[in-house]
Amino acid sequence: MSVAIRLSRGGSKKRPYYKVVVSNSRSPRDGKYLEQVGTYNPLLAKDDVARVRLIEDRVRYWIGVGAQPTDRVARMLDKAGIKERAPTNNPQAGEPGKKAKERAEDKASKLAEAAEAAAAAAAAPVEEAAPEVEAAPEAEAAPEAAAPEAAAEEQAEG
């Protein structure tokens, strides 16, 4: 039989309260247990002494006979000075997942396309403005050239 020291949840909805229990590792989380060796109330402040209460000699006994604490309980035991826990190192902890990387790449490509479009739009009006300025004198010349013809047509009709 494999024995585990783990948390068993109690309390009401959104008001958790945990018992630190020694149980068969195959039994349900909140099911039958061999012994209760402490309590954990996550709603209390982290510096509150009543947040984690452990019966130290019973915890030491169960560890001595081979009970394995879960990760969360191992942290509590390390903090209480009952059992040393090797510090974990996860170099990929702050690295985003595959989908987040894909979203970031998509966003970066869209921003690059938008920047290119903005640069093209900024360059295009400058090129278009010059022909408009040149076209304006031609437009002024055209009505003057058309005016004598119109005057000649009016005289011919009249």
C-alpha positions in Angstrom: 0.0 0.0 0.0 1.3 3.4 -1.0 0.7 6.1 1.6 0.5 9.8 0.8 0.3 13.0 2.9 -2.0 15.3 1.1 -4.8 17.9 1.4 -8.4 16.9 1.8 -10.8 19.7 0.9 -13.6 20.8 3.2 -15.5 24.0 3.7 -18.3 25.5 1.6 -18.3 26.9 -1.9 -15.6 29.6 -2.4 -14.6 29.2 1.3 -12.0 26.3 1.2 -10.6 24.7 4.2 -8.2 21.8 4.0 -7.2 18.9 6.4 -3.7 17.6 6.0 -4.3 13.8 6.0 -2.4 10.6 5.6 -4.2 8.3 3.3 -3.9 5.5 0.8 -2.7 7.1 -2.4 -5.5 5.4 -4.4 -8.4 6.6 -2.1 -10.4 9.7 -3.3 -9.2 13.1 -2.4 -12.0 13.8 0.2 -12.5 10.1 1.0 -11.4 7.8 3.8 -8.0 8.6 5.4 -5.8 6.9 8.0 -5.0 9.9 10.1 -5.4 13.7 10.2 -2.1 15.4 10.9 -2.9 19.0 10.4 -5.0 21.8 8.9 -4.6 24.5 6.2 -6.8 27.6 5.9 -5.9 29.5 2.7 -8.2 32.3 3.6 -6.0 33.5 6.5 -3.1 35.9 6.0 0.2 34.3 5.0 1.9 35.4 8.2 -0.9 34.0 10.4 0.2 31.1 12.6 -3.2 29.4 12.3 -2.9 29.3 8.5 -1.0 26.0 8.6 -1.1 23.8 11.7 0.7 20.5 11.7 1.1 17.7 14.3 4.9 17.6 13.9 5.7 14.3 15.6 2.9 12.4 13.6 4.1 13.9 10.3 7.7 12.8 11.1 6.4 9.3 12.0 4.5 8.9 8.7 7.5 10.2 6.6 9.7 7.8 8.5 7.5 4.8 7.5 7.5 5.9 3.9 4.6 8.3 3.3 5.2 10.6 0.3 3.9 14.2 0.6 2.3 15.9 -2.3 4.1 19.0 -3.8 1.8 21.4 -1.9 2.2 19.6 1.4 6.0 19.3 0.8 6.2 23.1 0.6 4.3 23.3 3.9 6.6 20.8 5.6 9.7 22.6 4.3 8.4 25.9 5.6 7.7 24.3 9.0 11.2 22.8 9.0 10.0 19.2 9.2 11.4 18.0 5.8 13.8 19.6 3.5 12.6 20.1 -0.1 15.0 20.5 -3.0 14.4 23.8 -4.7 12.9 23.4 -8.2 14.2 25.1 -11.3 12.0 25.5 -14.3 13.8 27.6 -16.9 10.7 27.6 -19.1 8.4 28.9 -16.4 8.0 32.4 -17.9 8.0 31.3 -21.5 4.7 31.5 -23.3 3.1 28.4 -24.8 2.7 27.4 -28.5 -0.6 29.1 -29.1 0.5 32.3 -27.3 3.7 32.4 -29.5 1.5 31.9 -32.6 -0.8 34.7 -31.6 2.2 37.0 -31.0 3.7 36.1 -34.4 0.3 36.8 -36.1 0.0 40.1 -34.2 3.6 41.1 -35.2 3.0 40.3 -38.8 -0.3 42.3 -38.8 1.5 45.2 -37.2 4.3 45.0 -39.8 1.7 45.0 -42.6 0.0 48.0 -41.1 3.3 49.8 -40.7 4.1 49.1 -44.4 0.7 50.2 -45.5 1.0 53.4 -43.4 4.4 54.1 -44.9 3.1 53.5 -48.4 0.1 55.8 -47.7 2.4 58.5 -46.3 4.7 58.2 -49.4 1.8 58.1 -51.8 0.2 61.5 -51.0 3.5 63.3 -51.5 3.8 61.8 -55.0 0.2 62.6 -55.8 0.4 66.1 -54.5 3.1 67.1 -57.0 1.1 66.1 -60.1 -2.0 68.0 -58.7 0.1 71.1 -58.3 1.3 70.8 -61.9 -2.2 70.0 -63.1 -3.6 73.2 -61.6 -1.7 75.6 -63.9 -2.9 73.5 -66.9 -6.4 73.7 -65.7 -6.2 77.5 -65.4 -4.8 77.7 -68.9 -7.5 75.5 -70.4 -10.4 77.8 -69.4 -8.6 80.8 -70.8 -8.0 78.9 -74.1 -11.7 77.8 -74.1 -13.0 81.3 -73.4 -11.9 82.8 -76.7 -13.4 79.8 -78.6 -16.6 80.2 -76.6 -16.6 83.9 -77.3 -16.1 83.2 -81.0 -18.9 80.7 -81.0 -21.2 83.2 -79.4 -20.4 85.9 -81.9 -21.0 83.4 -84.7 -24.4 82.5 -83.4 -25.4 86.1 -82.7 
